[in-house]
């Protein structure tokens, strides 16, 4: 799974100038041969290792590199 984690990290780093948070479906496109459950396991492992973090608006969850981009308090949310 280390290679899969590298795919996710490389994708996020390559897009960091434009966006810092991505939808789950964006990661599904990185792994066309894997099902949603397998991709979720990769993302969850990275969150548990504190490489990625969740961002939730309440209706949707996004993923991004830990510490990258605006955080919720900087986006005018409580």
C-alpha positions, 0 to 999 in steps of 0.5 A, a space after each residue: 500500500 506504500 505505493 498507493 499512498 505515494 500516488 495520493 501524496 504526489 497527486 496532492 503535491 502536484 495540485 497544491 498551487 491550485 487547490 488544497 482540498 479534494 473530494 473523495 471522487 477525485 481520488 477514485 480517478 487515481 485508482 481506476 482498478 480499485 473499488 471505493 472501499 479500497 481507496 477509502 482505506 488508503 485515505 484513512 490510513 494517510 489520515 491516521 498517519 497524520 499525512 492527510 486531514 479531513 475537512 468537512 462542510 457538514 454535507 461533504 468531506 474533503 481531503 488535503 495534506 495536513 497543514 496545507 491551504 486555508 483552515 476552517 477558522 480562516 475561512 470564516 467558519 466557527 
